[in-house]
Amino acid sequence: MKNVLGYQGEKVVITGAASGMGAAAAKLLTELGAEVYALDIAQVSVPVAKAIKVDMKDPASIDAALPELPDEIYALFNCAGVPSPPFSPLDTVYINFCGLRYLTELLIPRIKNGGSIASIASTAGMAWRPKLTQVNEFLALDSSFDAATKWMAENPEHCAEGYGFSKQCIIIYTMSMAKELAQKGIRINCISPSPTASGFMDKLKGEGQMPDDAIDLFLPSNGRYATRSEMGDPLVLLNSKLSSFVSGQNLPVDYGYCAEVFMGQRDDLLGIAK
Ligand SMILES: NC(=O)c1ccc[n+]([C@@H]2O[C@H](COP(=O)([O-])OP(=O)(O)OC[C@H]3O[C@@H](n4cnc5c(N)ncnc54)[C@H](O)[C@@H]3O)[C@@H](O)[C@H]2O)c1
């Protein structure tokens, strides 16, 4: 049963490892014996093999990190993300999705057969079905940030709030890439967390942007926020060899919040059951 998760001695790349869910996942990965390469705009305190300053909204910054990353990678964890507000819709989509896709596509050729990718979406992206046509149109653009900027300016009705759209993009991108990646022996999945105590939540609540009682509407029936490890752990599980036949999935990690909505047991405030 030693090395049951398969990370011992493996090289993994993780964004957003300076705090929150990414820091929790990075810490667990180091404890499991992985060689961890962390990309973040902020200082990383987990004792990783290498921490590299990267701004996920800047493709040149991502490009500059590439020579510092290993030629062969077992797993990629896409954890970096911000809320809007306080971030602008454009910056939010850049950081949460455009940067994520840009990095992922640069690293796919380095991910080995049997490797995998796991990203963090959100409950806020769960209403992806009614937006499938528009998001697919956005995903069909070339992956340049300029193309994204132009599309967002021309289609504000679909992306003006920024955050939900960025997370719908992650969910649909994850499902869309599963076929191509399966042919390379690579898996791809994402999780959709319910409200979690983290720096993200502090930013979302900061300066009264979103009051506690508005966020409480999205808490599961256990009545509490998740901890950052309660999101980091399932991410590590999804990218581990215990999940070796799991791909193309968006896993709600929400103590049953979405299940309650789908079963009509609570109001569908986000339209996720449509
Ligand atoms: N906290 C929640 O309630 C919640 C719920 C659903 C989804 N999420 C998602 O979870 C992910 C992790 O967030 P968290 O809750 O752990 O918050 P967090 O703020 O603690 O962590 C986010 C990390 O992303 C990094 N980051 C932010 N902007 C960056 C940039 N431009 N370039 C590089 N790194 C950058 C931050 O420095 C930080 O380390 C995010 O994608 C967020 O959208 C959070």
The ligand as an SDF file (V2000), in Angstrom:
LIG
                    3D

 44 48  0  0  0  0  0  0  0  0999 V2000
  -12.8070   30.2670   -1.6980 N   0  0  0  0  0  0  0  0  0  0  0  0
  -13.9330   29.9560   -2.2770 C   0  0  0  0  0  0  0  0  0  0  0  0
  -15.0190   30.0670   -1.6940 O   0  0  0  0  0  0  0  0  0  0  0  0
  -13.9310   29.4260   -3.6910 C   0  0  0  0  0  0  0  0  0  0  0  0
  -15.1010   28.8070   -4.1820 C   0  0  0  0  0  0  0  0  0  0  0  0
  -15.0900   28.2810   -5.4600 C   0  0  0  0  0  0  0  0  0  0  0  0
  -13.9480   28.3430   -6.2320 C   0  0  0  0  0  0  0  0  0  0  0  0
  -12.8240   28.9440   -5.7400 N   0  0  0  0  0  0  0  0  0  0  0  0
  -11.6150   28.9420   -6.5620 C   0  0  0  0  0  0  0  0  0  0  0  0
  -10.5880   28.2910   -5.8600 O   0  0  0  0  0  0  0  0  0  0  0  0
   -9.3200   28.6780   -6.3940 C   0  0  0  0  0  0  0  0  0  0  0  0
   -8.3530   28.9040   -5.2490 C   0  0  0  0  0  0  0  0  0  0  0  0
   -8.7860   29.9970   -4.4850 O   0  0  0  0  0  0  0  0  0  0  0  0
   -8.6980   30.0160   -2.8950 P   0  0  0  0  0  0  0  0  0  0  0  0
  -10.0840   30.0050   -2.3790 O   0  0  0  0  0  0  0  0  0  0  0  0
   -7.7430   28.9870   -2.4280 O   0  0  0  0  0  0  0  0  0  0  0  0
   -8.1620   31.5170   -2.6690 O   0  0  0  0  0  0  0  0  0  0  0  0
   -6.7260   32.1320   -2.3820 P   0  0  0  0  0  0  0  0  0  0  0  0
   -6.8760   33.5800   -2.6510 O   0  0  0  0  0  0  0  0  0  0  0  0
   -6.2860   31.7120   -1.0280 O   0  0  0  0  0  0  0  0  0  0  0  0
   -5.7700   31.4480   -3.4550 O   0  0  0  0  0  0  0  0  0  0  0  0
   -5.6550   31.9220   -4.7830 C   0  0  0  0  0  0  0  0  0  0  0  0
   -4.1970   31.8400   -5.1950 C   0  0  0  0  0  0  0  0  0  0  0  0
   -4.0970   32.3250   -6.5470 O   0  0  0  0  0  0  0  0  0  0  0  0
   -2.9860   33.2110   -6.6120 C   0  0  0  0  0  0  0  0  0  0  0  0
   -3.1700   34.1900   -7.6750 N   0  0  0  0  0  0  0  0  0  0  0  0
   -4.1050   35.1740   -7.7270 C   0  0  0  0  0  0  0  0  0  0  0  0
   -3.9080   35.9230   -8.8280 N   0  0  0  0  0  0  0  0  0  0  0  0
   -2.8390   35.4030   -9.4780 C   0  0  0  0  0  0  0  0  0  0  0  0
   -2.1490   35.7540  -10.6690 C   0  0  0  0  0  0  0  0  0  0  0  0
   -2.5160   36.8310  -11.4110 N   0  0  0  0  0  0  0  0  0  0  0  0
   -1.1060   35.0080  -11.0500 N   0  0  0  0  0  0  0  0  0  0  0  0
   -0.7050   33.9540  -10.2930 C   0  0  0  0  0  0  0  0  0  0  0  0
   -1.3140   33.5710   -9.1460 N   0  0  0  0  0  0  0  0  0  0  0  0
   -2.3710   34.3010   -8.7460 C   0  0  0  0  0  0  0  0  0  0  0  0
   -2.9610   33.8860   -5.2390 C   0  0  0  0  0  0  0  0  0  0  0  0
   -1.7190   34.5110   -4.9660 O   0  0  0  0  0  0  0  0  0  0  0  0
   -3.2760   32.7180   -4.3380 C   0  0  0  0  0  0  0  0  0  0  0  0
   -2.1240   31.9970   -3.9900 O   0  0  0  0  0  0  0  0  0  0  0  0
   -9.6060   29.8980   -7.2630 C   0  0  0  0  0  0  0  0  0  0  0  0
   -9.5330   29.5050   -8.6220 O   0  0  0  0  0  0  0  0  0  0  0  0
  -11.0240   30.2820   -6.8980 C   0  0  0  0  0  0  0  0  0  0  0  0
  -11.7000   30.8780   -7.9870 O   0  0  0  0  0  0  0  0  0  0  0  0
  -12.7920   29.4880   -4.4850 C   0  0  0  0  0  0  0  0  0  0  0  0
  1  2  1  0
  2  3  2  0
  2  4  1  0
  4  5  1  0
  4 44  2  0
  5  6  2  0
  6  7  1  0
  7  8  2  0
  8  9  1  0
  8 44  1  0
  9 10  1  0
  9 42  1  0
 10 11  1  0
 11 12  1  0
 11 40  1  0
 12 13  1  0
 13 14  1  0
 14 15  2  0
 14 16  1  0
 14 17  1  0
 17 18  1  0
 18 19  2  0
 18 20  1  0
 18 21  1  0
 21 22  1  0
 22 23  1  0
 23 24  1  0
 23 38  1  0
 24 25  1  0
 25 26  1  0
 25 36  1  0
 26 27  1  0
 26 35  1  0
 27 28  2  0
 28 29  1  0
 29 30  1  0
 29 35  2  0
 30 31  1  0
 30 32  2  0
 32 33  1  0
 33 34  2  0
 34 35  1  0
 36 37  1  0
 36 38  1  0
 38 39  1  0
 40 41  1  0
 40 42  1  0
 42 43  1  0
M  CHG  2   8   1  16  -1
M  END
$$$$
